[in-house]
Amino acid sequence: TSNSIVYVTGHFPQSCLGSNVITSTANDGRGNSTQAQCAVLVFDNEPPSIICSNNQTVACTNGPVFYTEPSASDNCTNLTVSCIPPNGSLLAVGSYTITCVASDGCGGNSNSCSFTVNVVDTTPPVISCPSDTTVDCSQSIDPSSTGTATATDDCDPNPSLGYSDVVSGTCPKIITRTWTATDASGNPSQCPQIITVTDTTPPTITSVPTGSNLGCNPATLPTDAS
């Protein structure tokens, strides 16, 4: 009678490192059987595979910056991927080398890759001009008197402000003041303000001549009555 051997192996756990027991059973076909066991050491000496994306250009925002993370795989399941700087970091305008490491957590196997993230600012500031105004010719047209523009930007907390004037006319005199806000990346934004300079103050009479006898045909000039 031929004998048969049945190997009962079960499913190896995915902890990668560890000893697993295999039970072998031999049957003689007449109901007689015997068993033997052996230990199989499962280990992982294969590093994970990790593929970084190409260099990326992302827009600067007033908040976290997100990039496309690499893809990774491993023959075991205990796979972790970490990148420095981490995804979602607060990154200012500039170029950053992102290094990512994939670890399988089994035999200390790891693999890494790097790529570049360029954080750029292509959005100009948001600028708000002061209201148009009219001032007397004796008053100052300095922004401290006529108002100053304000500006905000997604990436630059303090965009620079400046202005230029174009003057037309004499009375009234019209000043077209163009305000310009520029962020640290050189993106400009402009708005106009119209300042009208005119004479709004009536003349002041300082003295009145006293009455006099001008006769029947007085001259019309006030100097004759003085």
PALUM-691495 format. One line per 5 residues: number of its first residue (from 1); their letters; for each residue x, y, z of N, C-alpha, C. Coordinates in steps of 0.1 Angstrom, whole numbers, plus 5000, padded with zeros to 4 digits. Each point is the difference from the previous one (the first is absolute). Example, Ala and Ser with C-alpha at 12.3 -4.5 7.8 and 13.67 -1.06 7.14 Angstrom:
PALUM-691495
1 = as = 5132/4943/5078/4991/5012/5000/5009/5012/5000 | 4996/5011/4993/5009/5011/5000/4992/5011/5008
//
This chain:
PALUM-691495
1 = tsnsi = 5008/4988/5000/4992/5012/5000/5009/5012/5000 | 4996/5009/4991/5009/5013/4999/4996/5009/5012 | 5010/5007/5004/4998/5009/5011/4998/5014/4994 | 4993/5009/5007/4999/5014/4995/5004/5010/5011 | 5005/5011/4996/5004/5010/5010/4992/5013/4996
6 = vyvtg = 4994/5006/5010/4992/5012/4999/5007/5011/5008 | 5003/5011/4993/5006/5011/5007/4990/5010/5003 | 4999/5003/5013/4990/5010/5005/5008/5013/5004 | 4999/5009/4991/5009/5012/5002/4992/5012/5006 | 4988/5002/4997/4993/5012/5004/5005/5012/4993
11 = hfpqs = 4996/5012/5006/5004/5013/4994/5010/5007/5009 | 5011/5003/4994/5011/5007/5008/4995/5014/5003 | 5003/5004/5013/4996/5014/5003/5009/5010/4993 | 4995/5012/4999/5007/5011/4993/5009/5008/5009 | 5003/4995/5011/5010/5007/5009/5014/4999/4994
16 = clgsn = 5002/4992/4990/5013/4999/4992/5010/4993/5009 | 5004/5005/5011/5010/4994/5008/4993/4991/5010 | 5004/4987/5001/4994/4991/5010/5001/4986/4995 | 4998/4991/5010/5001/4986/4997/4986/4994/4998 | 4998/4993/4990/4987/4994/4997/5001/4984/4999
21 = vitst = 4991/4993/5007/5001/4986/5001/4992/4993/4989 | 5006/4991/4993/4993/4992/4989/4998/4986/5006 | 4988/4995/4999/4997/4986/5004/4999/4991/4988 | 5007/4989/4999/4999/4991/4989/4994/4987/5006 | 4990/4994/4992/4993/4988/5004/5002/4989/4990
26 = andgr = 5004/4988/5004/5002/4989/4991/4989/4989/5003 | 4993/4996/4990/4990/4990/5001/5004/4987/4992 | 4997/4988/5006/5003/4988/4993/4988/4994/4992 | 4989/5007/5001/4988/4995/4993/4992/4990/5008 | 5004/4996/5012/4992/4991/5009/4997/5007/5013
31 = gnstq = 4999/5013/4999/4996/5007/5012/5012/5003/5010 | 5012/4996/4996/5011/5003/5008/5007/5013/4995 | 5004/5008/5009/5006/5013/4996/5010/5004/5010 | 5009/5008/4996/5010/5006/5009/5002/5015/4996 | 5004/5008/5009/5003/5014/4997/5014/5004/5004
36 = aqcav = 5005/5010/4993/5012/5006/5003/4999/5015/4998 | 5007/5008/5008/5000/5014/4999/5014/5006/4997 | 5000/5011/4993/5012/5007/4998/4997/5015/5001 | 5010/5008/5003/4999/5014/5001/5006/5007/4988 | 4992/5009/4994/5005/5008/4989/5001/5015/5004
41 = lvfdn = 5012/5005/4999/5002/5014/5003/4998/5009/4988 | 4990/5009/5002/4996/5009/4989/5007/5013/5003 | 5007/5005/4990/5007/5013/5001/4998/5008/4987 | 5004/5013/5001/4999/5009/4989/5013/5007/4998 | 5007/4997/4989/5012/5007/4997/4999/5008/4987
46 = eppsi = 4988/5003/4996/4997/5007/4988/4995/5014/5003 | 5007/5011/4996/4995/5013/5003/4988/5004/4992 | 4992/5009/5005/4989/5005/4993/5004/5007/4987 | 4990/5001/4991/5002/5007/4988/4993/5014/5002 | 5006/5011/4996/4995/5013/5001/5003/5008/4988
51 = icsnn = 4990/5007/4995/5001/5007/4987/4996/5015/5003 | 5009/5009/4999/4996/5014/5002/4994/5006/4987 | 4992/5010/5002/4995/5007/4988/5010/5009/4994 | 4998/5006/4989/5009/5010/4994/5000/5012/5009 | 5009/5009/4997/5000/5013/5007/4987/5007/4998
56 = qtvac = 4996/5007/5011/4986/5006/5000/5001/5015/5002 | 4991/5007/4995/4998/5014/5002/4986/5003/5006 | 5000/5005/5012/4987/5002/5007/4999/5015/5003 | 4987/5004/5002/4997/5014/5003/5001/5003/5015 | 5007/5011/5003/5000/5004/5014/4986/5005/5004
61 = tngpv = 4996/4996/5012/4987/5004/5006/5003/5005/5014 | 4989/5006/5005/5001/5004/5014/4996/4988/5009 | 5008/4989/4999/4996/4988/5007/5009/4989/4996 | 4997/4987/5003/5008/4989/4997/5002/4998/4985 | 5012/4995/4996/5003/4997/4986/5000/4984/4999
66 = fytep = 4993/4996/4989/4999/4985/4998/5006/4997/4987 | 5007/4988/5000/5007/4995/4988/4995/4986/4998 | 5004/4994/4988/4996/4986/4997/5011/4991/5006 | 4995/4991/5009/5009/4991/5007/5004/4989/4991 | 5012/4993/5003/5004/4989/4992/4991/4988/5002
71 = sasdn = 5002/4990/4991/4993/4987/5001/5010/4990/5005 | 4995/4991/5009/5010/4990/5006/4992/4987/5001 | 5008/4989/4999/4995/4986/5002/5010/4992/5007 | 4996/4988/5005/5009/4991/5007/4994/4986/5000 | 5009/4990/5001/4995/4986/5001/4993/4997/5013
76 = ctnlt = 5003/5008/5010/4992/4999/5013/4991/5012/5001 | 4991/4999/5010/4990/5010/5001/5003/5012/5009 | 5010/4998/5009/5003/5011/5009/5008/5011/4994 | 4994/5007/4991/5007/5010/4992/4996/5014/5005 | 5010/5008/5003/4998/5014/5003/5008/5009/4991
81 = vscip = 4995/5012/4997/5007/5010/4992/4999/5013/5007 | 5012/5006/5001/5001/5013/5007/5008/5009/4991 | 4996/5013/5000/5007/5010/4992/5004/5012/5008 | 5012/5006/4997/5004/5012/5006/5004/5010/4990 | 4994/5013/5000/4990/5004/5009/4987/4993/4998
86 = pngsl = 4992/4998/5011/4987/4992/4998/4990/5007/4991 | 4992/4992/4993/4989/5006/4992/4991/5008/5009 | 4996/5012/4995/4991/5009/5008/5008/5009/5009 | 5013/5001/4997/5008/5010/5008/4998/5014/4996 | 5003/5010/5008/4999/5014/4997/5013/5003/4993
91 = lavgs = 5000/5002/4987/5012/5003/4992/4999/5013/4993 | 5010/5008/5002/5000/5013/4994/5005/4998/4985 | 5000/5011/4993/5005/5000/4986/5014/4995/5000 | 5003/4991/4991/5014/4995/4999/5000/4986/4995 | 5012/4994/4999/5002/4986/4995/5004/4991/5012
96 = ytitc = 4993/4988/5000/5002/4991/5011/5003/4986/4995 | 5010/4993/5005/5003/4986/4997/4992/4991/5010 | 4991/4993/4995/4991/4991/5008/5006/4986/4999 | 5004/4994/5012/5006/4987/5001/4990/4991/5006 | 4996/4989/4994/4990/4990/5005/5007/4987/5002
101 = vasdg = 4996/4993/5011/5006/4987/5004/4988/4991/5002 | 5002/4988/4993/4990/4989/5002/5007/4989/5009 | 4993/4996/5011/5006/4990/5009/4990/4989/5001 | 5005/4987/5000/4990/4989/5000/4998/4995/5014 | 5007/5005/5010/4998/4996/5014/5002/4986/5003
106 = cggns = 5007/4993/4991/5003/4986/5003/5014/4997/5004 | 5009/5002/4990/5014/4998/5003/5008/5013/5000 | 4993/5011/5002/5007/5013/4999/5004/5004/4986 | 4992/4994/4990/5003/5003/4986/4993/5013/4997 | 5007/5008/4992/4994/5013/4996/5006/5004/4986
111 = nscsf = 4993/5009/4994/5005/5006/4988/4995/5014/4999 | 5007/5009/4993/4996/5014/5000/5001/5006/4986 | 4994/5011/4998/5001/5008/4987/4998/5014/5004 | 5004/5009/4991/4998/5015/5002/4995/5006/4987 | 4993/5012/5003/4996/5008/4988/4999/5014/5005
116 = tvnvv = 4998/5009/4991/5001/5015/5003/4985/5006/4999 | 4997/5008/5010/4987/5007/5000/5004/5015/4999 | 4995/5006/4990/5002/5015/4999/4987/5007/5003 | 5001/5007/5011/4988/5008/5005/5001/5014/4994 | 4990/5004/4992/5001/5012/4992/4987/5009/5004
121 = dttpp = 5002/5013/4998/4989/5009/5002/4998/5008/4987 | 4989/4997/4993/4996/5007/4988/4988/5008/5001 | 4995/5002/5012/4987/5007/5002/5004/5014/5006 | 4995/5011/4994/5003/5013/5005/4993/5003/5012 | 5004/5010/5008/4993/5004/5012/4986/5005/4997
126 = viscp = 4991/5000/5010/4987/5006/4999/5002/5014/5006 | 4997/5011/4992/5002/5013/5004/4987/5008/5001 | 4999/5009/5009/4988/5008/5002/5005/5014/5002 | 4995/5009/4991/5004/5014/5000/4991/5009/5009 | 5005/5010/5005/4992/5010/5008/4990/5007/4990
131 = sdttv = 4989/5005/5006/4990/5006/4992/5005/5013/4993 | 4994/5003/4989/5003/5013/4994/4996/5011/5009 | 5008/5011/4999/4998/5011/5010/5002/5014/4994 | 4995/5010/5006/5002/5014/4996/5006/5008/5011 | 5011/5007/4997/5007/5007/5011/5002/5015/4995
136 = dcsqs = 5001/5009/5010/5002/5014/4996/5015/5001/4996 | 5002/5011/4992/5013/5002/4995/5011/5003/5011 | 4995/5004/5012/5009/5002/5011/5003/4988/5008 | 4993/4989/4997/5001/4987/5008/5011/4991/4993 | 5005/4991/5008/5010/4990/4996/4994/4989/4991
141 = idpss = 5007/4996/4990/4995/4988/4992/5008/4988/5004 | 5008/5000/5011/5007/4989/5005/4990/4988/5004 | 5004/4988/4998/4991/4989/5004/4996/5000/5014 | 5007/5007/5009/4996/5001/5014/4987/5008/5001 | 4998/5008/4990/4988/5009/5000/4989/4995/4990
146 = tgtat = 5004/4993/4989/4990/4996/4990/4998/4985/5001 | 5007/4992/5008/4997/4986/5001/5011/4991/4993 | 5002/4988/5006/5010/4991/4995/4993/4987/4996 | 5005/4994/4989/4995/4987/4996/5004/4989/5010 | 4993/4989/4999/5003/4988/5008/5001/4988/4991
151 = atddc = 5007/4990/5004/5002/4988/4991/5002/4988/5009 | 4996/4988/4995/5002/4987/5006/5005/4991/4989 | 5007/4989/5004/5006/4991/4991/5000/4986/5006 | 4998/4990/4991/4999/4986/5005/5014/4995/5006 | 5011/5005/4995/5013/4995/5004/5008/5011/5007
156 = dpnps = 4999/5012/4997/5008/5011/5006/4991/5007/5010 | 5004/5000/5013/4992/5006/5010/5001/5016/5000 | 5010/5005/4993/5002/5014/5000/5004/5005/4986 | 4990/4999/4990/5004/5005/4987/5003/5015/5000 | 5009/5005/4992/5004/5014/5000/4990/5008/4992
161 = lgysd = 4998/5013/5005/4991/5009/4994/5007/5013/4995 | 4996/5005/4989/5005/5012/4994/4990/5007/4992 | 5003/5012/4995/4990/5007/4992/5008/5009/4990 | 4993/5004/4989/5005/5010/4991/4988/5009/4996 | 5003/5013/4998/4990/5010/4997/5001/5005/4986
166 = vvsgt = 4988/5002/4993/5000/5007/4988/4990/5012/5002 | 5005/5012/4997/4993/5012/5003/4995/5006/4987 | 4987/5005/5000/4994/5006/4988/4992/5012/5005 | 4999/5011/4992/4992/5012/5004/5007/5009/5010 | 4994/5011/5002/5005/5010/5010/4990/5003/5011
171 = cpkii = 4988/5004/4996/4990/5003/5010/4986/4995/4994 | 4996/4989/5005/5006/4991/5010/5012/4992/4994 | 5008/4996/5008/5011/4991/4996/4996/4986/5004 | 5001/4991/4990/4997/4986/5001/5012/4991/5001 | 5002/4993/5011/5011/4991/5003/4995/4986/4999
176 = trtwt = 5005/4993/4990/4997/4985/4999/5011/4993/5007 | 4997/4994/5011/5010/4993/5008/4999/4985/4998 | 5010/4994/4995/4999/4986/4997/5008/4993/5011 | 4993/4992/5008/5006/4992/5011/5005/4986/4994 | 5011/4995/5005/5006/4988/4995/5004/4991/5012
181 = atdas = 4995/4988/5001/5004/4991/5011/5008/4989/4993 | 5012/4996/5005/5009/4990/4994/5004/4990/5011 | 4998/4987/4997/5004/4990/5010/5014/4996/4998 | 5005/4992/5009/5014/4996/5000/5005/4993/4987 | 4990/4994/4992/5003/4994/4988/5000/5009/4988
186 = gnpsq = 4997/5013/5002/4999/5009/4990/4987/5002/4993 | 4989/4994/5005/4987/5001/4994/4994/5013/5004 | 4996/5009/4990/4994/5013/5003/4985/5000/4999 | 4994/5009/5007/4986/5002/4999/4998/5015/5002 | 4990/5006/4992/4999/5015/5000/4985/5004/5002
191 = cpqii = 4998/5012/5005/4987/5006/5000/5002/5015/5000 | 4990/5008/4995/5001/5014/4999/4992/5008/5011 | 5005/5011/5003/4993/5010/5009/5000/5014/4994 | 4989/5006/5000/4999/5014/4994/4999/5010/5011 | 5010/5009/5000/5001/5011/5009/4997/5013/4993
196 = tvtdt = 4990/5008/5004/4997/5013/4994/5004/5011/5009 | 5009/5008/4995/5005/5012/5007/4994/5012/4995 | 4992/5007/5008/4993/5012/4996/5000/5010/5011 | 4995/5012/4996/4999/5011/5010/4986/5000/5006 | 4999/4995/5012/4987/4999/5007/4998/5011/5011
201 = tppti = 5010/5009/5002/5000/5010/5010/4996/5013/4994 | 4989/5007/5005/4997/5013/4995/5010/5011/5004 | 5001/5011/4992/5009/5011/5004/4995/5006/5014 | 5010/5006/5006/4997/5007/5013/5002/5015/4998 | 4990/5008/5004/5001/5015/4999/5005/5005/5014
206 = tsvpt = 5011/5006/5000/5006/5005/5012/4996/5014/5004 | 4996/5009/4991/4996/5013/5004/4990/5006/4990 | 4991/5009/5005/4990/5006/4991/5002/5015/5001 | 5002/5007/4988/5002/5015/5001/4988/5007/5006 | 5003/5011/5007/4990/5008/5007/4993/5009/4989
211 = gsnlg = 4987/5003/5003/4992/5008/4990/5006/5015/4998 | 4998/5006/4989/5005/5013/4997/4991/5007/4990 | 5000/5013/4999/4991/5007/4990/5007/5000/4987 | 4994/4993/4991/5006/4998/4986/4994/5010/4990 | 4991/5007/5004/4994/5010/4990/4990/4993/4992
216 = cnpat = 4995/5007/4989/4990/4995/4991/5005/4990/4991 | 5012/5000/4996/5006/4991/4990/5012/4993/5006 | 4997/4991/5010/5012/4993/5006/5007/4990/4991 | 5012/4999/5002/5008/4990/4992/4995/4986/5005 | 5002/4990/4992/4996/4986/5004/5011/4992/5007
221 = lptda = 5012/5005/5000/5010/4992/5006/5000/5002/5015 | 5001/4989/5008/5000/5001/5015/5011/5009/5005 | 5011/5002/4992/5011/5008/5005/4997/5014/5001 | 4990/5004/4992/4996/5015/5000/4992/5003/5013 | 4995/4990/5007/4992/5003/5011/5008/4999/5013
226 = s = 5013/4996/4999/5007/4998/5012/5005/5013/5006
//
